[in-house]
Amino acid sequence: MLYIFLCIITFIISSIIKLYLYTGENKGFFKHFFNIFSKEKKLFLIDIFLVAIYFFLYKKYDFSILFFSNSILIGILLLISLIDIKSKIIPNKCILLGIALGAIVLVLNDNISIVDAFLGFVICGGIIATISIITKGDIGMGDAKLFGCIGIFFGLQTTLEIMLIATIISGLTGLILLTLKKVNRKTALPFAPFIFVGTMVIIIFS
């Protein structure tokens, strides 16, 4: 029964991700539901990933608030990462959804205090926003909002750790791609996927 519940959670979240990714900016959000799942076979990888990570979260946290908190955040970050790769934007509606869900989880989560969540939101979002202004948009304001959202879920210290990991991984990736001449110095890599990876590292190894 528990595994069936995990599969249901996976199906719901992966369906939302697929629908928004391919029809979220169109008026007919649900119009192409069956077309998406019949034509986009490669999106099955999303299901495989979510099943694996949610099973891992269940084994680590059982059905605790941390399971649901991390499951929600992973779903949001995965969606944002795919959109950032595809369109080079981070939609405000996804950020607002993350903030709203993070606030709800915060009320139920005794592991993070409201003060810590607030500091994570303001300081981490503020750091990236400042960098965005200084670099004139090399790092987008969407990334700043995203870090603010993550701060609500994890608090200040853990979000700073995610920021450090994401920065290191993105820097190494950029260096490798530059060495292989796949990009040039002016190429802007989407940062959200690296934030996603950094968050996954923290969730798995913390």
N, C-alpha and C positions, 0 to 999 in steps of 0.2 A: 504493500500500500504506500509506503514511504517513497519507493522508487517511482511509482506512478505519479505521486504528487510532484516529485522532482521533474519528471518529464512534462507534466502540465505547466509548471513554472517556466521551464525551458521553452516550450512551444509558445506560450503567451509572449514572453520577452523577445524571442527571436522573431516572432510574427510582427510585433510592433517595430522592431529594428528594420526588418525588410520592407515593410509598408512605408515607413517614413523615408528610408533611404532612397526608394525608387518612386514614391508618389507623394511624399510629404509636402513638396512645394506646389503640387497641383491641386486643383479644387476637388477632383474626384479621388479622394484619398482611398476609399475602399473599392472603387470601381474596378481596379485591375488586380484585385486580390488573387484570383485563381491564375491569372496570366503570369504573375510574379513567380508563383510557386511551381508552375509548369515549365516556364522558359528559363528561369535563372537557376539551373541545377547547381551551379557553383556556390550558391548561397547556402547549400547544405553544410558547408564548412562551418558556418555560424552555429548551426545546431550542434555539430560535433563538439565545437569548442565550448559552448555553453553547458552542454551535458557534462563534459569532463570537469569544468571548473566548478559547477554547482554541486557535483558529486563530491569533489574535493572539499568544498566549503561545508557540506553537510557532515563529512567525516571529521572535519576539524572543529566545527562549532555546534553540531547537531542543529535542531531547529530553534536556535536562540536568536536574539535580536541582532547579534553580529552576523549571523547567516543572512538574514534578510537585508541588513544594512549593506553588506558587501555585495550581495546579489544585485541589489538596486543600483549601486554605484557602478559595478562592472557593466551592467546593461547600458547605462547612460553613457559611460566612457567609450564603450565599443561603438555605439551609434555615432557619437560625436567624432570618433577617430575615423570611421568610414566616410562620414560626410566631409571631414577635413581633407582626407586623401582625394576624394572625388571632386569637391567643389572649392577647396581652399577657404572654407568659411566654418565658423562655429555658430550655429543658429541660437539666437537669444532665447527662443522658446524651449530649447533643450536645456539651457542653463537655468532658466526659471523653473523648469520641471525638477531639475536636480536640487535646486535650492529649496523648493517646496517639500520634496520628499525627504531631503536631508533634515529639514526643520522638524518634520513629523517623527523621523527616526530618533532625532536628538532628544525629544521629550521622553522616549521610551528607553533610551540607551544610558545606562548608569556609568558606562566606561568613559564617556566624554562629558565634561561639564559645559554648561552654556557659555561660560567665560572663555574656556579653551577653544570652543567652536567659533566664537565671535572673533577671537584673536587670530585663529587660523584663516577665517574669512577675510578679515581686514588686512592683516600683515602680509599674508602670502599673495592675495590678490593685488595688494598695493605694491609689493616688490616687482611683480611682473608688469604691472601697469606703468611703473616708473621706468623700467627697462624699455618698455614699448615706446614711451615718449622720448627717451634719450636716443634710442636707435632709430627713431622715426618710422616705427612700424615693422622693423625686422621681426619682432615678436608681436603678434597681434593682441589687441585688447580682448579678443575672444579667449585667448589663453589665460589672460589675467582673471577674467570672470570664471573660467573653468577651475583655476587654482583656488579661487574664493569658494566655489562650490565644494571642492574636495576638502577644504579647511573645515567646513561644517561637519563633514562625516568623520574626519580624523583628528581634528585639532591642530594646533600650531606645530609642534615638534615633528610629528609624523608627516605632515604635509610638506614641511621644509625638507625632510629626507626624500620624499617623492620628487620634489623639485630638483634636488641635487642629482638623484639617479637619472631622471629624465634628461637633465642638461648634459650629463656625462655621456649617456647613450646616444643622444642626438649629435653631440660633438664628434664622437667616434664614428658614427654612421656617416656624417658629412665628410669627415676626413677620408674614410675608405672610399666613398663614392667619388670624391675629388681626385684621389690617387688613381682610381680606375677610369677617370675622365667621363664618368656618367653624369656629372653635374659640373657647373663652374662656380666661381666665387659669388656670383650674383644670384644663384639659384636658391630660392626659399623653400626649405623643406617644411611640410606641415608638422607642427609641434605636438598636436593632440595625440597622435599615435605613440609618441615617446612618453607622454604623460600617462597614457594608458599602461604602457609597459612598466614604467616606474611604479605605478600603483599596484600592478600585479605582483611585482617583486616584493613589495612591502606586505601584501596580503598573504602571499605564499610563505615567505620566510620569517615573518614577524611572529 
